[in-house]
Amino acid sequence: MSEQKMVAQQGRMWQKTLTNVANSVRQQGNATSFSPDLVAYNPISPLNGRRVAFLGSSITYGIFAKGVSFVDYLQAKDGLVATKEAVSGTTLAGEEVNGYLKRMKRRFTGQKEYDAFVCQLSTNDTRYGATIGQRTPEDQREGFDISTTLGAIEEICSYVQTTLHCPIIFYTCLNAADDGTYAHLIDELKLLQKKWKFEIIDLFNNAGLNAATTAHPNAMFDEVHPTQEGYLKLWLPVFEQKLSALFS
């Protein structure tokens, strides 16, 4: 699929989804009681003062949670100093102006120091039919095919290691509607882990999180996007645990 067609398809799908938001019963998960402003601050959190960059799309942004995601709760509760670079509907693959790669290189130039770089393994690449591509040899550190998802992932790893000089963490997303393509992408990500030495927060295969999500129907707006309730009650503890372990 050409980049132009991919962008057009993204626009149509997001417009259709957004028209259903106002009337959704899932908005109960975005009640005022879940606001980050009401979350108690923990001054002794091991994440307090840690500077973390977040790169992603709608799930990192919180598109169906009024622009609030787990990133905002990490700031409110744990004192994390976050830079949240997220644009809904964007993909890892490609060179679209608001895609992952262009935004990463505009926003994270190496002028600021970070303790970690967290990247969302977007569900948009599989949803919009981006080519998954191939993993490159162990010694290859440049020249990746960034029109593919795996090429873009390797480009991100190379850029962060040479420009930001901090640990890299990829996180996977819940995707109840997956037809197997996102699960395959996760398998490929894990095969790249040895080469690039990054961490993975695997929400997709987290049995406890999936069970808790089933038990809390208002925690998700749809098959992939949490509400504020989902981010606060279910996602936040996972990220707190995983990031605290990294920094310890």
C-alpha positions, -999 to +999 in steps of 0.1 A: +000+000+000+014+034-010+019+060+018-007+083+002-033+056+003-024+046+038-028+081+051-062+084+034-073+051+049-062+062+083-082+094+080-114+076+070-111+050+098-105+076+125-134+098+113-157+068+115-145+059+150-147+094+164-183+098+154-193+071+178-174+085+208-200+110+222-227+083+225-206+055+238-215+039+271-177+034+276-176+071+285-185+059+320-148+050+322-139+086+317-159+099+347-145+129+366-135+106+395-107+092+373-091+125+366-053+127+370-060+158+392-075+136+418-047+110+419-026+111+451+010+120+446+036+096+459+068+115+467+088+084+474+081+067+441+112+053+425+100+070+393+100+104+409+121+128+389+130+103+362+129+118+327+113+096+302+104+101+265+073+085+251+067+080+214+034+066+201+000+071+186-035+071+199-029+047+229+000+067+242-020+099+236-053+086+252-076+094+222-107+079+239-098+090+274-100+128+268-063+130+259-052+112+292-032+081+291-009+061+315+018+087+308-003+114+325-010+091+355+027+084+358+033+121+360+005+128+385+011+099+409+048+091+405+063+124+397+077+111+364+090+139+341+075+128+308+078+141+273+047+127+255+050+127+217+019+110+204-003+115+174-033+093+168-036+072+137+001+072+129+024+043+120+060+032+127+065+025+090+070+053+064+081+089+063+047+106+067+052+140+083+035+130+115+046+094+115+068+080+143+101+085+126+096+121+116+082+131+150+110+113+168+137+132+150+120+165+153+112+162+190+141+142+204+172+159+191+197+149+218+196+183+234+178+170+265+188+140+285+164+111+292+166+082+316+146+060+291+128+060+258+094+043+256+079+034+222+045+021+215+044-009+191+015+006+171-015-015+161-019+009+132+008-007+111-011-040+110-044-022+108-035-002+078-016-029+060+020-016+063+046-041+051+062-058+081+096-062+064+127-082+074+151-081+103+186-071+093+219-089+102+233-086+137+261-062+126+239-038+106+234-005+123+221+018+095+205+017+061+172+002+072+141+000+050+120+025+069+090+019+046+085-013+066+076-017+102+106-037+112+129-013+094+113+016+112+118-002+146+155-007+138+158+029+128+143+040+161+167+017+180+197+030+161+187+067+165+180+064+203+212+046+210+234+070+190+215+103+198+198+099+232+221+073+248+194+059+270+176+025+275+148+017+250+115+001+260+089-010+236+054-017+248+027-038+231-010-030+232-041-049+240-059-059+207-089-081+212-097-079+175-063-091+163-063-116+134-028-128+142-009-101+124-002-080+155+008-111+174+032-119+146+047-084+148+052-089+185+071-122+178+093-103+154+099-075+179+111-101+204+135-115+178+150-080+175+154-077+212+187-095+214+203-074+187+193-040+201+192-049+238+158-032+245+132-041+271+096-051+262+065-044+283+042-069+267+006-060+275-008-080+247+004-113+262-002-102+299-028-128+311-035-109+343-041-076+325-063-093+299-084-109+327-087-077+346-098-060+314-126-085+309-137-080+344-139-042+340-159-035+308-156+003+312-118+000+312-117-001+274-135+021+249-130-005+222-108-035+214-076-015+217-082+019+234-085+022+271-106+047+290-092+067+319-104+040+342-084+014+323-053+035+322-055+043+359-066+011+374-051-015+351-023+000+330-007+023+355+004-005+380+020-025+352+041+005+340+050+015+375+063-020+382+081-025+349+097+010+349+107+008+386+124-025+379+143-009+351+155+020+372+164-001+402 
